[in-house]
């Protein structure tokens, strides 16, 4: 059903854990119960590090795991411009409309945390 890389990210999510001195955000997909907390360290306008604690389905967990690898060392403005098409391309599987929230929970949560930081400046 899912390609091997998705299952690997689900079973062994990358970059799990917390960052104590950084940004954080929390997201939930009430329709299926996915929940994530993301932790970001931003240095000189770039995402230096991302960690997460996620309790979610295979698509949600894999998407956040992939996201955590992809956005490190990227400029914040570039991360803010990422969209659903980018995330679906990274997952490289067909996502039904019912599972779209699962696939996008991590990206939306990261962007909300980064937006809150910029709003505070």
Biopython code that builds the backbone (N, CA, C, O; Angstrom):
import numpy as np
from Bio.PDB.StructureBuilder import StructureBuilder

atoms = [
    (1, "UNK", "N", (0.819, -1.189, 0.000)),
    (1, "UNK", "CA", (0.000, 0.000, 0.000)),
    (1, "UNK", "C", (0.869, 1.262, 0.000)),
    (1, "UNK", "O", (0.680, 2.140, -0.842)),
    (2, "UNK", "N", (1.821, 1.358, 0.939)),
    (2, "UNK", "CA", (2.750, 2.488, 0.963)),
    (2, "UNK", "C", (4.094, 2.004, 0.460)),
    (2, "UNK", "O", (4.442, 0.832, 0.599)),
    (3, "UNK", "N", (4.842, 2.921, -0.125)),
    (3, "UNK", "CA", (6.169, 2.533, -0.576)),
    (3, "UNK", "C", (7.083, 2.353, 0.638)),
    (3, "UNK", "O", (6.790, 2.850, 1.725)),
    (4, "UNK", "N", (8.174, 1.648, 0.443)),
    (4, "UNK", "CA", (9.065, 1.277, 1.543)),
    (4, "UNK", "C", (9.596, 2.471, 2.321)),
    (4, "UNK", "O", (9.730, 2.394, 3.543)),
    (5, "UNK", "N", (9.902, 3.575, 1.644)),
    (5, "UNK", "CA", (10.443, 4.741, 2.341)),
    (5, "UNK", "C", (9.428, 5.318, 3.339)),
    (5, "UNK", "O", (9.805, 5.745, 4.430)),
    (6, "UNK", "N", (8.158, 5.330, 2.966)),
    (6, "UNK", "CA", (7.116, 5.828, 3.871)),
    (6, "UNK", "C", (7.038, 4.934, 5.104)),
    (6, "UNK", "O", (6.958, 5.430, 6.228)),
    (7, "UNK", "N", (7.061, 3.642, 4.903)),
    (7, "UNK", "CA", (7.005, 2.715, 6.042)),
    (7, "UNK", "C", (8.233, 2.845, 6.930)),
    (7, "UNK", "O", (8.126, 2.740, 8.152)),
    (8, "UNK", "N", (9.394, 3.071, 6.334)),
    (8, "UNK", "CA", (10.617, 3.251, 7.112)),
    (8, "UNK", "C", (10.528, 4.512, 7.972)),
    (8, "UNK", "O", (10.878, 4.479, 9.152)),
    (9, "UNK", "N", (10.067, 5.614, 7.397)),
    (9, "UNK", "CA", (9.910, 6.856, 8.165)),
    (9, "UNK", "C", (8.854, 6.703, 9.261)),
    (9, "UNK", "O", (8.969, 7.310, 10.326)),
    (10, "UNK", "N", (7.836, 5.900, 9.003)),
    (10, "UNK", "CA", (6.796, 5.669, 10.007)),
    (10, "UNK", "C", (7.342, 4.830, 11.176)),
    (10, "UNK", "O", (7.107, 5.143, 12.343)),
    (11, "UNK", "N", (8.060, 3.781, 10.843)),
    (11, "UNK", "CA", (8.582, 2.880, 11.883)),
    (11, "UNK", "C", (9.783, 3.461, 12.610)),
    (11, "UNK", "O", (9.994, 3.178, 13.789)),
    (12, "UNK", "N", (10.577, 4.280, 11.910)),
    (12, "UNK", "CA", (11.790, 4.878, 12.493)),
    (12, "UNK", "C", (11.849, 6.368, 12.140)),
    (12, "UNK", "O", (12.681, 6.798, 11.341)),
    (13, "UNK", "N", (10.950, 7.146, 12.753)),
    (13, "UNK", "CA", (10.914, 8.578, 12.423)),
    (13, "UNK", "C", (12.243, 9.257, 12.725)),
    (13, "UNK", "O", (12.867, 8.997, 13.754)),
    (14, "UNK", "N", (12.662, 10.119, 11.829)),
    (14, "UNK", "CA", (13.897, 10.875, 11.996)),
    (14, "UNK", "C", (13.648, 12.086, 12.885)),
    (14, "UNK", "O", (12.548, 12.638, 12.912)),
    (15, "UNK", "N", (14.680, 12.486, 13.605)),
    (15, "UNK", "CA", (14.690, 13.731, 14.365)),
    (15, "UNK", "C", (13.603, 13.826, 15.429)),
    (15, "UNK", "O", (13.010, 14.886, 15.632)),
    (16, "UNK", "N", (13.352, 12.720, 16.101)),
    (16, "UNK", "CA", (12.408, 12.755, 17.218)),
    (16, "UNK", "C", (13.071, 13.407, 18.424)),
    (16, "UNK", "O", (14.285, 13.312, 18.605)),
    (17, "UNK", "N", (12.282, 14.054, 19.227)),
    (17, "UNK", "CA", (12.782, 14.660, 20.453)),
    (17, "UNK", "C", (12.397, 16.117, 20.551)),
    (17, "UNK", "O", (11.580, 16.620, 19.779)),
    (18, "UNK", "N", (13.003, 16.786, 21.519)),
    (18, "UNK", "CA", (12.695, 18.184, 21.815)),
    (18, "UNK", "C", (13.936, 19.054, 21.679)),
    (18, "UNK", "O", (15.067, 18.573, 21.745)),
    (19, "UNK", "N", (13.700, 20.324, 21.491)),
    (19, "UNK", "CA", (14.737, 21.345, 21.571)),
    (19, "UNK", "C", (14.259, 22.292, 22.667)),
    (19, "UNK", "O", (13.178, 22.872, 22.565)),
    (20, "UNK", "N", (15.048, 22.443, 23.689)),
    (20, "UNK", "CA", (14.614, 23.234, 24.848)),
    (20, "UNK", "C", (14.611, 24.736, 24.590)),
    (20, "UNK", "O", (13.686, 25.424, 25.022)),
    (21, "UNK", "N", (15.596, 25.252, 23.913)),
    (21, "UNK", "CA", (15.707, 26.702, 23.709)),
    (21, "UNK", "C", (15.402, 27.065, 22.270)),
    (21, "UNK", "O", (16.300, 27.437, 21.515)),
    (22, "UNK", "N", (14.150, 26.961, 21.892)),
    (22, "UNK", "CA", (13.799, 27.284, 20.523)),
    (22, "UNK", "C", (12.316, 27.550, 20.393)),
    (22, "UNK", "O", (11.616, 27.764, 21.383)),
    (23, "UNK", "N", (11.858, 27.534, 19.184)),
    (23, "UNK", "CA", (10.438, 27.713, 18.886)),
    (23, "UNK", "C", (9.726, 26.380, 19.039)),
    (23, "UNK", "O", (10.339, 25.318, 18.930)),
    (24, "UNK", "N", (8.438, 26.447, 19.289)),
    (24, "UNK", "CA", (7.672, 25.208, 19.315)),
    (24, "UNK", "C", (6.261, 25.479, 18.813)),
    (24, "UNK", "O", (5.783, 26.613, 18.823)),
    (25, "UNK", "N", (5.626, 24.434, 18.386)),
    (25, "UNK", "CA", (4.246, 24.511, 17.928)),
    (25, "UNK", "C", (3.575, 23.169, 18.118)),
    (25, "UNK", "O", (4.233, 22.131, 18.183)),
    (26, "UNK", "N", (2.275, 23.202, 18.206)),
    (26, "UNK", "CA", (1.520, 21.978, 18.419)),
    (26, "UNK", "C", (0.388, 21.931, 17.406)),
    (26, "UNK", "O", (-0.291, 22.929, 17.166)),
    (27, "UNK", "N", (0.195, 20.755, 16.816)),
    (27, "UNK", "CA", (-0.861, 20.590, 15.838)),
    (27, "UNK", "C", (-1.614, 19.301, 16.055)),
    (27, "UNK", "O", (-1.065, 18.307, 16.531)),
    (28, "UNK", "N", (-2.878, 19.336, 15.698)),
    (28, "UNK", "CA", (-3.716, 18.152, 15.862)),
    (28, "UNK", "C", (-4.667, 18.033, 14.688)),
    (28, "UNK", "O", (-5.203, 19.026, 14.195)),
    (29, "UNK", "N", (-4.864, 16.811, 14.253)),
    (29, "UNK", "CA", (-5.839, 16.499, 13.222)),
    (29, "UNK", "C", (-6.990, 15.810, 13.938)),
    (29, "UNK", "O", (-6.949, 14.605, 14.183)),
    (30, "UNK", "N", (-8.004, 16.574, 14.267)),
    (30, "UNK", "CA", (-9.107, 16.046, 15.061)),
    (30, "UNK", "C", (-9.888, 14.944, 14.350)),
    (30, "UNK", "O", (-10.524, 14.115, 15.002)),
    (31, "UNK", "N", (-9.843, 14.928, 13.027)),
    (31, "UNK", "CA", (-10.622, 13.928, 12.300)),
    (31, "UNK", "C", (-10.070, 12.517, 12.457)),
    (31, "UNK", "O", (-10.815, 11.546, 12.324)),
    (32, "UNK", "N", (-8.770, 12.388, 12.739)),
    (32, "UNK", "CA", (-8.222, 11.032, 12.897)),
    (32, "UNK", "C", (-7.361, 10.865, 14.141)),
    (32, "UNK", "O", (-6.908, 9.759, 14.437)),
    (33, "UNK", "N", (-7.129, 11.954, 14.874)),
    (33, "UNK", "CA", (-6.382, 11.839, 16.121)),
    (33, "UNK", "C", (-4.887, 12.048, 16.019)),
    (33, "UNK", "O", (-4.186, 11.897, 17.020)),
    (34, "UNK", "N", (-4.366, 12.390, 14.842)),
    (34, "UNK", "CA", (-2.934, 12.683, 14.725)),
    (34, "UNK", "C", (-2.590, 13.886, 15.600)),
    (34, "UNK", "O", (-3.355, 14.848, 15.682)),
    (35, "UNK", "N", (-1.440, 13.819, 16.247)),
    (35, "UNK", "CA", (-0.982, 14.917, 17.105)),
    (35, "UNK", "C", (0.521, 15.047, 16.958)),
    (35, "UNK", "O", (1.241, 14.050, 16.917)),
    (36, "UNK", "N", (0.991, 16.289, 16.880)),
    (36, "UNK", "CA", (2.426, 16.524, 16.811)),
    (36, "UNK", "C", (2.804, 17.770, 17.592)),
    (36, "UNK", "O", (2.033, 18.723, 17.702)),
    (37, "UNK", "N", (4.000, 17.732, 18.125)),
    (37, "UNK", "CA", (4.647, 18.915, 18.668)),
    (37, "UNK", "C", (5.954, 19.050, 17.899)),
    (37, "UNK", "O", (6.712, 18.088, 17.771)),
    (38, "UNK", "N", (6.208, 20.240, 17.392)),
    (38, "UNK", "CA", (7.442, 20.495, 16.650)),
    (38, "UNK", "C", (8.295, 21.489, 17.427)),
    (38, "UNK", "O", (7.785, 22.365, 18.125)),
    (39, "UNK", "N", (9.602, 21.330, 17.286)),
    (39, "UNK", "CA", (10.572, 22.162, 17.983)),
    (39, "UNK", "C", (11.607, 22.606, 16.962)),
    (39, "UNK", "O", (12.166, 21.787, 16.232)),
    (40, "UNK", "N", (11.857, 23.906, 16.917)),
    (40, "UNK", "CA", (12.737, 24.466, 15.905)),
    (40, "UNK", "C", (13.778, 25.377, 16.532)),
    (40, "UNK", "O", (13.492, 26.124, 17.467)),
    (41, "UNK", "N", (14.969, 25.302, 16.008)),
    (41, "UNK", "CA", (16.014, 26.256, 16.361)),
    (41, "UNK", "C", (16.323, 27.028, 15.088)),
    (41, "UNK", "O", (16.700, 26.448, 14.070)),
    (42, "UNK", "N", (16.161, 28.332, 15.158)),
    (42, "UNK", "CA", (16.417, 29.206, 14.016)),
    (42, "UNK", "C", (17.648, 30.046, 14.318)),
    (42, "UNK", "O", (17.728, 30.701, 15.357)),
    (43, "UNK", "N", (18.595, 30.020, 13.410)),
    (43, "UNK", "CA", (19.818, 30.822, 13.538)),
    (43, "UNK", "C", (20.053, 31.583, 12.248)),
    (43, "UNK", "O", (20.065, 31.005, 11.161)),
    (44, "UNK", "N", (20.239, 32.886, 12.382)),
    (44, "UNK", "CA", (20.557, 33.740, 11.242)),
    (44, "UNK", "C", (19.622, 33.525, 10.055)),
    (44, "UNK", "O", (20.060, 33.449, 8.907)),
    (45, "UNK", "N", (18.322, 33.427, 10.355)),
    (45, "UNK", "CA", (17.318, 33.323, 9.300)),
    (45, "UNK", "C", (17.159, 31.960, 8.674)),
    (45, "UNK", "O", (16.445, 31.819, 7.680)),
    (46, "UNK", "N", (17.812, 30.940, 9.234)),
    (46, "UNK", "CA", (17.686, 29.571, 8.715)),
    (46, "UNK", "C", (17.193, 28.637, 9.808)),
    (46, "UNK", "O", (17.449, 28.851, 10.993)),
    (47, "UNK", "N", (16.487, 27.606, 9.391)),
    (47, "UNK", "CA", (16.110, 26.546, 10.317)),
    (47, "UNK", "C", (17.361, 25.712, 10.537)),
    (47, "UNK", "O", (17.780, 24.943, 9.671)),
    (48, "UNK", "N", (17.940, 25.879, 11.702)),
    (48, "UNK", "CA", (19.178, 25.167, 12.031)),
    (48, "UNK", "C", (18.884, 23.725, 12.427)),
    (48, "UNK", "O", (19.649, 22.814, 12.109)),
    (49, "UNK", "N", (17.769, 23.531, 13.125)),
    (49, "UNK", "CA", (17.449, 22.196, 13.631)),
    (49, "UNK", "C", (15.939, 22.072, 13.797)),
    (49, "UNK", "O", (15.266, 23.041, 14.150)),
    (50, "UNK", "N", (15.412, 20.882, 13.542)),
    (50, "UNK", "CA", (14.006, 20.581, 13.793)),
    (50, "UNK", "C", (13.908, 19.233, 14.476)),
    (50, "UNK", "O", (14.561, 18.268, 14.079)),
    (51, "UNK", "N", (13.090, 19.180, 15.501)),
    (51, "UNK", "CA", (12.759, 17.935, 16.188)),
    (51, "UNK", "C", (11.241, 17.874, 16.309)),
    (51, "UNK", "O", (10.556, 18.885, 16.156)),
    (52, "UNK", "N", (10.725, 16.687, 16.583)),
    (52, "UNK", "CA", (9.276, 16.543, 16.735)),
    (52, "UNK", "C", (8.948, 15.371, 17.648)),
    (52, "UNK", "O", (9.739, 14.443, 17.815)),
    (53, "UNK", "N", (7.776, 15.443, 18.224)),
    (53, "UNK", "CA", (7.178, 14.324, 18.948)),
    (53, "UNK", "C", (5.804, 14.136, 18.330)),
    (53, "UNK", "O", (4.925, 14.988, 18.462)),
    (54, "UNK", "N", (5.634, 13.017, 17.659)),
    (54, "UNK", "CA", (4.436, 12.801, 16.860)),
    (54, "UNK", "C", (3.780, 11.480, 17.213)),
    (54, "UNK", "O", (4.443, 10.450, 17.341)),
    (55, "UNK", "N", (2.471, 11.527, 17.368)),
    (55, "UNK", "CA", (1.651, 10.336, 17.540)),
    (55, "UNK", "C", (0.617, 10.399, 16.430)),
    (55, "UNK", "O", (-0.399, 11.084, 16.544)),
    (56, "UNK", "N", (0.891, 9.673, 15.354)),
    (56, "UNK", "CA", (0.007, 9.783, 14.203)),
    (56, "UNK", "C", (0.047, 8.551, 13.327)),
    (56, "UNK", "O", (0.789, 7.601, 13.579)),
    (57, "UNK", "N", (-0.765, 8.594, 12.300)),
    (57, "UNK", "CA", (-0.832, 7.505, 11.332)),
    (57, "UNK", "C", (0.461, 7.464, 10.511)),
    (57, "UNK", "O", (1.336, 8.315, 10.671)),
    (58, "UNK", "N", (0.566, 6.478, 9.644)),
    (58, "UNK", "CA", (1.774, 6.303, 8.831)),
    (58, "UNK", "C", (2.058, 7.522, 7.965)),
    (58, "UNK", "O", (3.205, 7.959, 7.873)),
    (59, "UNK", "N", (1.037, 8.075, 7.334)),
    (59, "UNK", "CA", (1.249, 9.223, 6.451)),
    (59, "UNK", "C", (1.692, 10.435, 7.254)),
    (59, "UNK", "O", (2.639, 11.120, 6.867)),
    (60, "UNK", "N", (1.031, 10.705, 8.350)),
    (60, "UNK", "CA", (1.371, 11.858, 9.186)),
    (60, "UNK", "C", (2.793, 11.751, 9.718)),
    (60, "UNK", "O", (3.577, 12.692, 9.595)),
    (61, "UNK", "N", (3.125, 10.620, 10.303)),
    (61, "UNK", "CA", (4.450, 10.428, 10.895)),
    (61, "UNK", "C", (5.540, 10.476, 9.837)),
    (61, "UNK", "O", (6.573, 11.112, 10.044)),
    (62, "UNK", "N", (5.326, 9.817, 8.711)),
    (62, "UNK", "CA", (6.318, 9.829, 7.633)),
    (62, "UNK", "C", (6.509, 11.241, 7.085)),
    (62, "UNK", "O", (7.637, 11.658, 6.822)),
    (63, "UNK", "N", (5.417, 11.975, 6.912)),
    (63, "UNK", "CA", (5.513, 13.330, 6.372)),
    (63, "UNK", "C", (6.332, 14.230, 7.300)),
    (63, "UNK", "O", (7.171, 15.000, 6.832)),
    (64, "UNK", "N", (6.096, 14.140, 8.597)),
    (64, "UNK", "CA", (6.834, 14.980, 9.540)),
    (64, "UNK", "C", (8.300, 14.561, 9.592)),
    (64, "UNK", "O", (9.185, 15.410, 9.692)),
    (65, "UNK", "N", (8.556, 13.275, 9.525)),
    (65, "UNK", "CA", (9.923, 12.780, 9.515)),
    (65, "UNK", "C", (10.681, 13.299, 8.287)),
    (65, "UNK", "O", (11.806, 13.785, 8.403)),
    (66, "UNK", "N", (10.061, 13.191, 7.129)),
    (66, "UNK", "CA", (10.674, 13.693, 5.891)),
    (66, "UNK", "C", (10.871, 15.205, 5.979)),
    (66, "UNK", "O", (11.932, 15.716, 5.623)),
    (67, "UNK", "N", (9.858, 15.915, 6.450)),
    (67, "UNK", "CA", (9.941, 17.361, 6.614)),
    (67, "UNK", "C", (11.125, 17.747, 7.494)),
    (67, "UNK", "O", (11.856, 18.689, 7.187)),
    (68, "UNK", "N", (11.308, 17.013, 8.589)),
    (68, "UNK", "CA", (12.385, 17.346, 9.530)),
    (68, "UNK", "C", (13.762, 17.224, 8.884)),
    (68, "UNK", "O", (14.688, 17.945, 9.258)),
    (69, "UNK", "N", (13.902, 16.330, 7.930)),
    (69, "UNK", "CA", (15.175, 16.207, 7.211)),
    (69, "UNK", "C", (15.323, 17.298, 6.146)),
    (69, "UNK", "O", (16.416, 17.821, 5.927)),
    (70, "UNK", "N", (14.232, 17.625, 5.503)),
    (70, "UNK", "CA", (14.275, 18.523, 4.346)),
    (70, "UNK", "C", (14.457, 19.996, 4.701)),
    (70, "UNK", "O", (15.065, 20.739, 3.931)),
    (71, "UNK", "N", (13.942, 20.433, 5.852)),
    (71, "UNK", "CA", (13.964, 21.876, 6.110)),
    (71, "UNK", "C", (15.178, 22.357, 6.889)),
    (71, "UNK", "O", (15.410, 23.562, 6.983)),
    (72, "UNK", "N", (15.947, 21.447, 7.443)),
    (72, "UNK", "CA", (17.122, 21.876, 8.193)),
    (72, "UNK", "C", (18.116, 22.546, 7.243)),
    (72, "UNK", "O", (18.421, 22.033, 6.166)),
    (73, "UNK", "N", (18.606, 23.696, 7.673)),
    (73, "UNK", "CA", (19.545, 24.526, 6.920)),
    (73, "UNK", "C", (18.899, 25.242, 5.733)),
    (73, "UNK", "O", (19.594, 25.701, 4.827)),
    (74, "UNK", "N", (17.582, 25.333, 5.741)),
    (74, "UNK", "CA", (16.882, 26.127, 4.721)),
    (74, "UNK", "C", (16.487, 27.471, 5.326)),
    (74, "UNK", "O", (16.192, 27.554, 6.518)),
    (75, "UNK", "N", (16.480, 28.511, 4.517)),
    (75, "UNK", "CA", (16.017, 29.814, 5.007)),
    (75, "UNK", "C", (14.550, 29.736, 5.456)),
    (75, "UNK", "O", (13.735, 29.030, 4.863)),
    (76, "UNK", "N", (14.251, 30.472, 6.500)),
    (76, "UNK", "CA", (12.887, 30.488, 7.034)),
    (76, "UNK", "C", (11.887, 30.901, 5.965)),
    (76, "UNK", "O", (10.820, 30.297, 5.859)),
    (77, "UNK", "N", (12.209, 31.921, 5.170)),
    (77, "UNK", "CA", (11.254, 32.364, 4.148)),
    (77, "UNK", "C", (10.993, 31.280, 3.109)),
    (77, "UNK", "O", (9.895, 31.208, 2.556)),
    (78, "UNK", "N", (11.966, 30.453, 2.842)),
    (78, "UNK", "CA", (11.766, 29.332, 1.918)),
    (78, "UNK", "C", (10.842, 28.286, 2.546)),
    (78, "UNK", "O", (9.949, 27.765, 1.878)),
    (79, "UNK", "N", (11.054, 27.980, 3.823)),
    (79, "UNK", "CA", (10.184, 27.024, 4.522)),
    (79, "UNK", "C", (8.750, 27.550, 4.550)),
    (79, "UNK", "O", (7.801, 26.783, 4.388)),
    (80, "UNK", "N", (8.595, 28.842, 4.754)),
    (80, "UNK", "CA", (7.253, 29.435, 4.789)),
    (80, "UNK", "C", (6.554, 29.354, 3.430)),
    (80, "UNK", "O", (5.325, 29.386, 3.366)),
    (81, "UNK", "N", (7.316, 29.250, 2.360)),
    (81, "UNK", "CA", (6.711, 29.200, 1.020)),
    (81, "UNK", "C", (6.390, 27.774, 0.565)),
    (81, "UNK", "O", (5.766, 27.591, -0.480)),
    (82, "UNK", "N", (6.806, 26.767, 1.330)),
    (82, "UNK", "CA", (6.494, 25.395, 0.950)),
    (82, "UNK", "C", (4.987, 25.179, 1.028)),
    (82, "UNK", "O", (4.311, 25.737, 1.892)),
    (83, "UNK", "N", (4.473, 24.365, 0.117)),
    (83, "UNK", "CA", (3.029, 24.167, 0.074)),
    (83, "UNK", "C", (2.666, 22.684, -0.008)),
    (83, "UNK", "O", (3.532, 21.811, 0.041)),
    (84, "UNK", "N", (1.384, 22.429, -0.133)),
    (84, "UNK", "CA", (0.902, 21.047, -0.165)),
    (84, "UNK", "C", (1.497, 20.266, -1.335)),
    (84, "UNK", "O", (1.810, 19.083, -1.192)),
    (85, "UNK", "N", (1.657, 20.909, -2.482)),
    (85, "UNK", "CA", (2.236, 20.213, -3.638)),
    (85, "UNK", "C", (3.647, 19.728, -3.318)),
    (85, "UNK", "O", (4.018, 18.610, -3.675)),
    (86, "UNK", "N", (4.436, 20.573, -2.642)),
    (86, "UNK", "CA", (5.799, 20.196, -2.268)),
    (86, "UNK", "C", (5.779, 18.979, -1.342)),
    (86, "UNK", "O", (6.543, 18.033, -1.539)),
    (87, "UNK", "N", (4.906, 19.003, -0.333)),
    (87, "UNK", "CA", (4.857, 17.897, 0.620)),
    (87, "UNK", "C", (4.403, 16.605, -0.046)),
    (87, "UNK", "O", (4.959, 15.541, 0.227)),
    (88, "UNK", "N", (3.409, 16.684, -0.909)),
    (88, "UNK", "CA", (2.913, 15.492, -1.613)),
    (88, "UNK", "C", (3.998, 14.944, -2.533)),
    (88, "UNK", "O", (4.153, 13.729, -2.660)),
    (89, "UNK", "N", (4.743, 15.833, -3.172)),
    (89, "UNK", "CA", (5.853, 15.393, -4.026)),
    (89, "UNK", "C", (6.906, 14.647, -3.195)),
    (89, "UNK", "O", (7.437, 13.631, -3.641)),
    (90, "UNK", "N", (7.206, 15.142, -2.002)),
    (90, "UNK", "CA", (8.190, 14.486, -1.133)),
    (90, "UNK", "C", (7.692, 13.120, -0.672)),
    (90, "UNK", "O", (8.481, 12.181, -0.560)),
    (91, "UNK", "N", (6.401, 12.999, -0.406)),
    (91, "UNK", "CA", (5.836, 11.705, 0.011)),
    (91, "UNK", "C", (5.833, 10.714, -1.152)),
    (91, "UNK", "O", (6.046, 9.517, -0.957)),
    (92, "UNK", "N", (5.592, 11.216, -2.350)),
    (92, "UNK", "CA", (5.626, 10.406, -3.569)),
    (92, "UNK", "C", (4.641, 9.238, -3.533)),
    (92, "UNK", "O", (4.937, 8.139, -4.003)),
    (93, "UNK", "N", (3.455, 9.506, -2.958)),
    (93, "UNK", "CA", (2.363, 8.531, -2.997)),
    (93, "UNK", "C", (1.067, 9.291, -3.262)),
    (93, "UNK", "O", (0.995, 10.504, -3.062)),
    (94, "UNK", "N", (0.056, 8.573, -3.709)),
    (94, "UNK", "CA", (-1.253, 9.193, -3.893)),
    (94, "UNK", "C", (-1.869, 9.444, -2.522)),
    (94, "UNK", "O", (-1.913, 8.549, -1.678)),
    (95, "UNK", "N", (-2.337, 10.652, -2.310)),
    (95, "UNK", "CA", (-2.974, 11.033, -1.059)),
    (95, "UNK", "C", (-4.429, 11.368, -1.357)),
    (95, "UNK", "O", (-4.717, 12.268, -2.147)),
    (96, "UNK", "N", (-5.326, 10.654, -0.734)),
    (96, "UNK", "CA", (-6.751, 10.921, -0.932)),
    (96, "UNK", "C", (-7.126, 12.207, -0.206)),
    (96, "UNK", "O", (-6.426, 12.626, 0.716)),
    (97, "UNK", "N", (-8.219, 12.829, -0.613)),
    (97, "UNK", "CA", (-8.661, 14.046, 0.081)),
    (97, "UNK", "C", (-8.857, 13.828, 1.588)),
    (97, "UNK", "O", (-8.631, 14.745, 2.377)),
    (98, "UNK", "N", (-9.264, 12.648, 1.984)),
    (98, "UNK", "CA", (-9.476, 12.352, 3.404)),
    (98, "UNK", "C", (-8.155, 12.306, 4.179)),
    (98, "UNK", "O", (-8.144, 12.536, 5.388)),
    (99, "UNK", "N", (-7.056, 12.016, 3.506)),
    (99, "UNK", "CA", (-5.748, 11.888, 4.172)),
    (99, "UNK", "C", (-4.858, 13.126, 4.002)),
    (99, "UNK", "O", (-3.738, 13.163, 4.511)),
    (100, "UNK", "N", (-5.358, 14.130, 3.289)),
    (100, "UNK", "CA", (-4.556, 15.326, 3.037)),
    (100, "UNK", "C", (-4.162, 16.020, 4.348)),
    (100, "UNK", "O", (-3.027, 16.477, 4.477)),
    (101, "UNK", "N", (-5.068, 16.106, 5.309)),
    (101, "UNK", "CA", (-4.733, 16.743, 6.586)),
    (101, "UNK", "C", (-3.622, 15.979, 7.291)),
    (101, "UNK", "O", (-2.773, 16.583, 7.946)),
    (102, "UNK", "N", (-3.622, 14.655, 7.163)),
    (102, "UNK", "CA", (-2.557, 13.833, 7.756)),
    (102, "UNK", "C", (-1.203, 14.214, 7.155)),
    (102, "UNK", "O", (-0.214, 14.381, 7.869)),
    (103, "UNK", "N", (-1.184, 14.345, 5.850)),
    (103, "UNK", "CA", (0.062, 14.628, 5.139)),
    (103, "UNK", "C", (0.586, 16.036, 5.426)),
    (103, "UNK", "O", (1.795, 16.264, 5.381)),
    (104, "UNK", "N", (-0.299, 16.972, 5.719)),
    (104, "UNK", "CA", (0.097, 18.378, 5.850)),
    (104, "UNK", "C", (0.217, 18.862, 7.286)),
    (104, "UNK", "O", (0.631, 19.999, 7.515)),
    (105, "UNK", "N", (-0.135, 18.030, 8.258)),
    (105, "UNK", "CA", (-0.124, 18.475, 9.657)),
    (105, "UNK", "C", (1.238, 19.011, 10.078)),
    (105, "UNK", "O", (1.309, 20.080, 10.683)),
    (106, "UNK", "N", (2.304, 18.312, 9.779)),
    (106, "UNK", "CA", (3.634, 18.742, 10.179)),
    (106, "UNK", "C", (4.041, 20.053, 9.537)),
    (106, "UNK", "O", (4.527, 20.955, 10.220)),
    (107, "UNK", "N", (3.849, 20.169, 8.230)),
    (107, "UNK", "CA", (4.215, 21.387, 7.519)),
    (107, "UNK", "C", (3.440, 22.581, 8.061)),
    (107, "UNK", "O", (4.022, 23.637, 8.304)),
    (108, "UNK", "N", (2.143, 22.424, 8.250)),
    (108, "UNK", "CA", (1.323, 23.520, 8.762)),
    (108, "UNK", "C", (1.740, 23.907, 10.179)),
    (108, "UNK", "O", (1.742, 25.089, 10.521)),
    (109, "UNK", "N", (2.091, 22.929, 10.998)),
    (109, "UNK", "CA", (2.496, 23.201, 12.371)),
    (109, "UNK", "C", (3.835, 23.936, 12.406)),
    (109, "UNK", "O", (4.003, 24.880, 13.178)),
    (110, "UNK", "N", (4.774, 23.513, 11.586)),
    (110, "UNK", "CA", (6.070, 24.199, 11.491)),
    (110, "UNK", "C", (5.873, 25.635, 11.021)),
    (110, "UNK", "O", (6.441, 26.561, 11.600)),
    (111, "UNK", "N", (5.081, 25.824, 9.987)),
    (111, "UNK", "CA", (4.876, 27.166, 9.462)),
    (111, "UNK", "C", (4.183, 28.063, 10.481)),
    (111, "UNK", "O", (4.501, 29.249, 10.573)),
    (112, "UNK", "N", (3.253, 27.524, 11.238)),
    (112, "UNK", "CA", (2.589, 28.311, 12.279)),
    (112, "UNK", "C", (3.579, 28.714, 13.368)),
    (112, "UNK", "O", (3.543, 29.850, 13.839)),
    (113, "UNK", "N", (4.454, 27.810, 13.772)),
    (113, "UNK", "CA", (5.473, 28.138, 14.780)),
    (113, "UNK", "C", (6.417, 29.229, 14.259)),
    (113, "UNK", "O", (6.759, 30.155, 14.994)),
    (114, "UNK", "N", (6.830, 29.123, 13.014)),
    (114, "UNK", "CA", (7.713, 30.135, 12.426)),
    (114, "UNK", "C", (6.988, 31.472, 12.269)),
    (114, "UNK", "O", (7.592, 32.529, 12.453)),
    (115, "UNK", "N", (5.716, 31.432, 11.935)),
    (115, "UNK", "CA", (4.916, 32.663, 11.790)),
    (115, "UNK", "C", (4.798, 33.363, 13.139)),
    (115, "UNK", "O", (4.919, 34.586, 13.209)),
    (116, "UNK", "N", (4.567, 32.624, 14.187)),
    (116, "UNK", "CA", (4.451, 33.225, 15.517)),
    (116, "UNK", "C", (5.753, 33.915, 15.902)),
    (116, "UNK", "O", (5.735, 34.977, 16.523)),
    (117, "UNK", "N", (6.872, 33.318, 15.536)),
    (117, "UNK", "CA", (8.179, 33.934, 15.822)),
    (117, "UNK", "C", (8.314, 35.259, 15.080)),
    (117, "UNK", "O", (8.738, 36.257, 15.663)),
    (118, "UNK", "N", (7.958, 35.272, 13.809)),
    (118, "UNK", "CA", (8.096, 36.506, 13.027)),
    (118, "UNK", "C", (7.109, 37.557, 13.505)),
    (118, "UNK", "O", (7.413, 38.748, 13.436)),
    (119, "UNK", "N", (5.935, 37.159, 13.989)),
    (119, "UNK", "CA", (4.962, 38.109, 14.520)),
    (119, "UNK", "C", (5.460, 38.785, 15.786)),
    (119, "UNK", "O", (5.086, 39.920, 16.081)),
    (120, "UNK", "N", (6.316, 38.077, 16.540)),
    (120, "UNK", "CA", (6.838, 38.612, 17.794)),
    (120, "UNK", "C", (7.991, 39.587, 17.582)),
    (120, "UNK", "O", (8.322, 40.364, 18.478)),
    (121, "UNK", "N", (8.605, 39.550, 16.397)),
    (121, "UNK", "CA", (9.747, 40.441, 16.139)),
    (121, "UNK", "C", (9.319, 41.869, 15.882)),
    (121, "UNK", "O", (10.163, 42.735, 15.649)),
]
sb = StructureBuilder()
sb.init_structure("model")
sb.init_model(0)
sb.init_chain("A")
sb.init_seg("    ")
for serial, (resi, resn, name, xyz) in enumerate(atoms, 1):
    if name == "N":
        sb.init_residue(resn, " ", resi, " ")
    sb.init_atom(name, np.array(xyz, "f"), 0.0, 1.0, " ", f" {name:<3s}", serial, name[0])
structure = sb.get_structure()
